[in-house]
Amino acid sequence: MYQKTTLKNGLRLITSPMPNLQSVSVGVFVGAGSRYENRPQAGISHFIEHLLFKGTHMRPTSRDIAATIDGVGGVLNGGTGKESTVYWCKVAHAHFPLALNLLADMIRHSLLNSDDIESERRVITEELNMEMDSPSQRADMLINELLWPDHPLGQEIVGYKETLTDMSREMILDFVTHQYTPSNIVISIAGGISTEEAISCTEEAFGDWETTQPVIPFLPANGIRKKQRIQTETRETEQVNLCLAVPGLSSTHPDRFILNIFNAVLSGGMSSRLFVEIRDKRALSYDIHSYTDYLSDTGALVIYAGVNPANTGNAITAILEEIKKAMEKIPDDELAKTKEYIKGRLLLRMEDSSHVSSWLGTQELMKETIMTVDDINHAIDAVTKADVQRVSQKLFTSENLLLALVGPLDKQGNIEDLLRI
């Protein structure tokens, strides 16, 4: 499925030929994200991601960068998370050398000039304003603060107005010097290309890049203690947006596949328990879903719903009832269906070169080991009903339950009394 090559400078390359495809996807994964940032730096990883699209010595403007890929019908984008930043490009095979050269130019030779910093500071402030204006995104911010209080993981990835205002060019250059270095980068290439061509082009674009400063590690999440169970923000909206969460598992925890199954039982498609009970039967919510967040040394399972303010208490009670039922019993046919759902969705994603590139690059960067699709399928198949009961009952306890609410909250009563399971 893939081959790993390490260049002399420590940069890791993962290649996955998909001979039947005409496209090639390239992802550059950097060990830089919000959990690497102290409070004054909050948002710096995301700020840098924006700046790398603004111009290089070879391509001085953002239009020059965009036109390079637009001119060949490709796609170029980036994203910042808690533990990594990725820059990715998807093009037809004939334009792969151009795409890789562009990414190398952005990563290694961005101008990071003062005018662009000031311009992008305003853009990102508007991005933050947009997120703050979204009640669902605001609920997600608040649940992160509850899960990881006084820790970088609880900080907003985009940052805050005060940190964006105070972010200096010197701070940005220092962060880039430490984090944007070959030993802290994985390049993942998937699609209609041979391993030999991918290695040769990567050597040419990145092989002469030397490491200068040591990478700054992130702050461990061990020992974080909950300060409070509920976080609220009153707004005059039509809905109450809620996030109900429990601390979860790390990305290498052996029970993570079991938690995947429990999460899918709750919210894996339109036949899952929360969708059927909360939306179809009780009509309490239009959008209800759950997700797992797996990080290097911590994690979470979060359930989101948007509900009528008058139904907030009923919705919370109904969600907890469904969780409790799933903890107590999952029939054989439901367990089998859920396993096939997870495996089927994974296989469908693996037909897209960009998903394959992301799948391999993320694993190599964060875990330094890669599980194949077959490895995942075997792990899913091995899960038993007893496993699901054990893990869910360990995580979903009354004391572990956390709740974030955004919306009209003046007549909700004592919500904390509902947080029992």
N, C-alpha and C positions, 0 to 999 in steps of 0.2 A: 504493500500500500504506500510506503514512503521510504525515503532514505535520508539519514542525517549526515551532514558534512560540517565539520568545524574548521573555519579558516584559521590561519596562523595567528591572527589578531584576536581570536576568541569568539568572533561572530559565528552564530549557529545558523545553518541553512537546512531547511526541511523541504524536500521535493517529493511531489506525488504526481507522476504522469497519469493522465487520463486520456488515452490515445484517441478515443472517439470524439473528443471535443475539439472545436475550432478556437475556443477561448482559452486564455491564460489569466489566472488571478494571482496577484502578488500582494502579500501583506508584510509590512514591517512592524514588528511588535516590540515595544520599548517598555522596560521596567520602570514606568513612571505613571503615577496616578494619584488620586486624592489622599490615599493613606501614606504616601511618602512625604506629605506636607505638614509642617507645623502650622499653627493658627495664622501667623502673619503671611504665610505662603499660600493659604487656602485659595484654590483655583489656579495655581500657577501651571500645573500640568495641562489643564484645559486651555489656558491662555497661550501656552507655547504651541499646542496643537493648531490653534487658529493662526498663529504667526507664521508657521512653516508653509502656509499656503499664500503668503503675502508677497514673496519674492526672494530670488537668489541672485548671486552675481551673474549667472548665465541667463536667468529669466527674471529681470528686475521687478516685475509687477505681478500681482495676482492674476491679471488677465493673461499674461504670458504663460503662466503655469496652467491655467484652465484651458487655454487655446491649444496647448501641446496635446492634451488628451481629447478635447472636443474635436480637434482636427482629424482624429482617426476613429471617432465613434466610440471611444472608451468611456469608462466611468472612473472617477477619482474621488476619494472621500477620506475622512478620518473620524476617530472617535476616542473619547477619554473615559475611562472607568475608574473604579476604586484602586485597581492594582496594575493597570496597564494602559498604554496609549497605542493605538494602531493607525497606520496610514496604509490605505489599500487602493489597488488599481486593478481593473479588469479590462482587457483588450483582446482583439483578435491576435492569433499567434504571430503574425507577421510584424506586429508592433510591440512585441514583448521587450526587445532591447531598448526601445524608446521609453517605455513605461518604467523599466527598472532604472534607467539613467535619470529619469525625472525624479523618482523617489529618492535615489541616492543624492541628487542635487539638493532636494528639499531638506533631507535629514542632515547632510553634512555642510551645506553652504548657504543656508538661509541668512538673509541680511540682518534680521532682527533689529531694524533701525528704529530710531526714536519716533519718527512720524507714524510708522505703521503701528507701533505700540500704542500711541495715543489714539489713533483711529480705531484700533481693535478693542481698546479699553471701553470705548463708547458702545461698540457693537455687542460686546459680551455683557455689558450692563443691561442692554435691552433684552438680551437672551435671559438674564436673570430675572428681569421684570416680567417677562413672558411666563417663566416658570412659576414665579410667585403669584401671578394672576390666575394660574390653573389650580383649582382646589384639589384635584386628584394628585398632581405633582407635589403640591404643598403637603398633603397627607403623607406622601412617600418620604419627603424630607423629615417630617416630624417623627416617623417611625424609625428612621435611621438614627436620629438623636436619642431615642429611647433605647434602641438596641446597643448602641456604642457611645454612651455618654462621655464627654470630655476626652474624646479620642478622634483622630483624623478620619476614621471610618464613619463617624457621625456627622462629619462636615459635608457641606454641599459641594459636589464636584465642580460646579461652575464658580464657586467661591461666594464672597459676600461683597456688598458695595464698598465697605471700608477696606477690605483687602485688595479689591480691584483698584481702588483709588490710590493705595499706597504701593502698588506693585511697581518696582523700579526696573530699569533696564539691567542694572547690575545684578539684581536678584534673579532675573530671568537668565542671564548669561551664566551665572554660577550654577543654577539648576541644570541647565543644558550641559555644561561642562562635566558634571558628575553623572548624570543619568543617561545622556545620549552618547554612549560609548560602546564600542563593538562587543565587549563582554556582557553588556546588558541588553543586547538586541538579538532577536530571532527574525529571520526572513523565511517566510513560508510561501512556496510557489506550487500551484496546482493547476492542472489543465492539460491542454494539448501541446506538451513540450517534453523533450527528453531530459533526463536527469543530467546528462553530460552538458547540454546547452545551458541549462539553468545554472550549473556550477560555474561554467566558464564565464558567463555574463556577470554573475555575482562577484566572482574574483576580480573581474575587470573594474566593476563599479565600486566595490567596497574593500578590496584586498589590501590597498595601501593605507587604509585608515588606521591610525595608531591610537591606542588607549593612553589617556594622559592623567586622569584623576580617578581615584577609587569611587565606586558606586556607593551612594548613601543608602543604607537599608531602611525599610519601613519600621514603624513602631509596632511591636507585637500587641496582639489583642488579648493576651492571657491576663486573667485577673480582673477584667472589667466587671464592675458591680452596678446593678441597676439602681438608679437614683429615684425613679418614679415609674409607675405603670401606665399612666395615661397622660397624653399631651393633647391639648385642644386649642383650636383657633376659631373664634366666632366670626362668621361672615354672613352677609345677606345673600345667600345663594338658594337655588331651588332644591338642592340636594345636600345631604350630609355625606361627605366623602370619608370613608373610614378605612384604616389599615389595621388589621388584627394580626399580630406576629408572635412568634416564639424564637428564641435563639436556636440556631441550627447546627450544621456540621461543616467541617472544613472540606476543601476540594480534594483532599487525599484520605478522608476518613473512610474506613472500610464499610460503614453503614450508609454511605451516601446513596447507593443504588436502592436501598430499601426505602429511604426517604423519598427518592424519586417516584417510587411506586405509590407511596401514600399520598404524595402531592398530586399525582395523576388521578388517583381515586377521587380526590376532592374536586379536581378542576381540569381533568384531561379530556377536553372536547365537550360537545353538547349533550352527551349521555352521562357525564360525570355527576357526582352527588350534589355538589353545590349548584350547578347549573339547573339540574332537574328540580331540586327542592326549592331553592331560593328564588329562581327566576320562573320556571315553568309552572310549578304547583302553587307557590305562595305569591308570586308576582310582586316580590319585595324589591327587586333590583333589575335593571336592564343589563348592567355590566358587573359581573362578579367573576373573579378569577383568583388563582393563587400562583405563587412562584417561589422557587428556591434560589437563594443567593449563596454560592459556595466560594469562599475565599481561602487564602493560604492556611490560616489558623483559626478560622471562625466561620460563621454562616448564619442564615436565617431562613425561616419559612414565613411568607407574608400572604395574607388574604386581603384583597381589595374589594370594596363594594361601594356603589353610589346608591343612596336610598332616600326616600321621602323622609323629611325630618320627623314626622309623626311616627314613622316606623323604625326609627333608629334602634330602640331597645329590642323590639321584636326581631329585627334582622340580626342583631348580635346574638340573641338567644338562639335563633334558628341555626345560625352558622355553627355555634358551639355544640348544638345538639347533633348536627351532622358529623362534626369532628368526633364527638364521643361515640356515635354509632360506628363510625369507621374504625376507631380504635378497638372497639369490642369485637367486631365481626366483619370479615370480608369473605363472601361466598367464593367457592372455587372458580365458578364461571366468570365472576367479576375480576378476580385476580388474574386469570388467564387473559381476559380481554384487555386489561390494563397493561399487562406485559407486552402484548402485541401492539397496542397503541404506541407505547414508548419506542419499541423497536422499529415500527413502521415509519414513525415520524423521523427517526434518525436516518433511516435508509433513504427517505425522500430528500432530506437535506444533503445527503452525500452525492446527489446527482448534480449539484451546482459547484463549480470550481471555487467560487468565492467562499462557500461554506466549508469545503474541504480545507482550503488554505487557513481559514480562521480556526477550524477544529484542531488542526495540527499545530499551528503557531502558538495558540493560546496555551495548549497543554505543555509544549516544550518550554515556553517562557516561565510559566508559573510552577510547573511540577518537575521539569527536566526529565520526565518520562512520558511516553505517549501510549495510551490505550487505543487499540484499533476498534473498529465497529464490531468485529467478532468478539473481542474482549468484553466490550460493553454488553453485548447480547448474552454472552455466557453468564455474566454477573447478574443481569436482570432475571434470566431463567432460573438461577439458583435461589432466588428469594422465595421464602415460604410465608404462609399466613402468620406463623408464630414470629417470624422476623419482623413483619410489619407491626404486629401488636407490641412487640418489645420496644422497638424504636419510637413508635408514636406515643406510647404510654410514658416513655422516659422524657420525651421532649414536651408533650402537651400536658402540662400540669398547671394548676391554678396560679401558682406563684410565678410561672414562666410567661404567662399571658401579658402581652403589651398591646396598647390600643392608642391610635392617633385618630382624631376627629377634626374635620374642617367643615364648617357650615353653620346654620342657625342652631345654636345649642342652648338657648335660654330656657327651654322647657323640657330638657332631657332627663331631669332627676339625677339620682346617684348612679351613674353608669358603672362605677367601679364595683358595685354590688353584683353586676351581671357577669363579671370576669371570673367565673368559676366553671370547672370542668370535672 
